């Protein structure tokens, strides 16, 4: 049985989510927390509700 590959847009969204989460945890980005939280929320919705 062959495993199906995940869609590229879902993988990209998950990678972006992880990068954003790491940026939010970085103390050097304290001036951008609101923008990073909004981006994280947007990506969370995209990953959670992806049709795959």
N, C-alpha and C positions, 0 to 999 in steps of 0.2 A: 504494500500500500504506500502510495506517495503522499508526503505531507504537503499541504498547500502553503504557499509563501504568503506572508503578510503583505498587505498593500503598501506601496511606497509612501503614500501620504500619511498613513497611520504611523509608520516607522519614523518618518520625519517629525511628526507632531510629538511623538514620545521622546525623541532625542532633544527637541527644542524644550519640552517640559523639563527634562533632566538638567539641561544647561541653565534654564531660567531658575530652577530650584537651587542649584549650586550658586548662582549669582546672588540670589536673595540671601543665602547663608553667609556670603562673603562680607566681612565688616567694611571692606573698601567701598561697597556699593550702598552705603547708608543714605545717600542723597536720592537714590532711585527706588526706594522700597515700594512706593505707591504704584509706580509704573510696572515694576516687576511682579507685584501681587496681582495687578490687573491682567498682565500677560499670562501668569500662571493659571489664573481662573479661566481665561479664554482657552488656553491649551487643555486644561482639565476637561472642559466641556467638549472640546473637539475629540479628545481621545475617548472619553466615556461614551459619547453618543455616535461614534463612528459606526457605520452600518456593518462593518465586518464582524 
